[in-house]
Amino acid sequence: QVQLVESGGGLVQTGGSLRLSCTASGFTFATTAMKWYRQAPGKEREFVAHITGILNNTYYGGSVKGRFTISRDNTKNTVYLQMNDLKPEDTAVYYCSANGVDYWGQGTQVTVSS
């Protein structure tokens, strides 16, 4: 049974940092590309970051490039999103997803106050 459990969200001031975690189970994590998405109220879900499964190549959405870093620990079946220099427009529910897996976790709320 596939599970993706996000954690690490919270309330932070503009310019602050947060580190999100997503722990996965039910599939072969080490070889699966992982992504982070976010969805703000009233908006479409937006791509944030992607990390491949073998070479750990990373890709970022334009609005977060240079501020966010995606990484993974295959020994813990966990993908991370380090978010620095947060802005109010980063406020959203953040979700992780696994490539080829039709499942979404509950997400974790990030709120950035101005």
N, C-alpha and C positions, 0 to 999 in steps of 0.2 A: 504494500500500500504506500503510495507516494505521499510524502509530507514535506512541506516547506514551512518553516517557522521563523518568522522575522522578529527581531527584537532590537532594542537600543534607541528607539525614538524618544522624543521628549520635547520640552520647551527650552529654547535657547535664544539668546539675544543676537542681533545682527553682528556679524563678524565672528561668532562663536563656532564651535566644532562639535560634531557628533560622529560616533562610529556605529553603524548598523551592522547587524549580523543576521545571517540566514542559515539555519541548520537544516540539512536535507536528509531524507531517507527514502528507501523504496526503489532506488535506481542506482546505476553505477556512476557515482558522483565524479570520480577522478577524470573520466573521459568525456563528461558532459559539459558543454558550454553553459555558462550561467549569466543571467542578466538581472539588472535592477531597472524597475520602472517606477513612476510616480503618478499620482492622480490628485489634482487639486479639485476642490469643490466646483462643480459646474463645468469642468474641463475634461478633455479627452485624456486617456492614459498616455503618458509621455515616456519615451525611451530615455534612460539615464546612462547606463553603462553596461558593458559586455566583457566577459573574460572567457577565452577559449579553454578547452579542457586539457590539452596536452602541452602546448607551448606557452600557455598563459598570456597570449596576446590580448591586449586590452583596447577597447574602443569606447568613446564617450559622446554623449549628446552635446551639441554646441553650447548650451546654456550652462553646463557644469564643467566643461573642459578646463583644466588648470586648477580647479578647486576641489574636485572629488577624485578619489582613487579607489578602484575596485581591486580586490585581491582575494585569494582563496587559500584554504588550508585543507588539503585533501586527506590529511590524517584525522581531521575533525569533521569532514563532510560539511564544511562551512565556507560561505562566501561572505566577504565584508565589503562595506562601503564607507570609507573614511571621507567625511564631508567637512571641509574647512571654509572659512570666510563665508559663512552662511548668510543668505539674504532673505528678506520676507517672501520673495517670490519662490523660494525653495519650499515653502510650506505646502505640505501634501501628505497623503498616505503613500508610503514607499513599500513596494512589493518586489520580491525576487521571483524569478522564473527559471526553469530548466529547459534547455533547448530540446524540442521534440516531446516534451511532457505537457499534457493538457491539464494543468493544475495550477491554481493560484492559492497562496496562503492568505492569512487574514490581514496581512500588512502591518506596518508600524507607523504611527502618526509622528510627523515632524512638524513642529510649529516654531517659526522664527519671528520673534517680536522686533518691531522697529524702535 
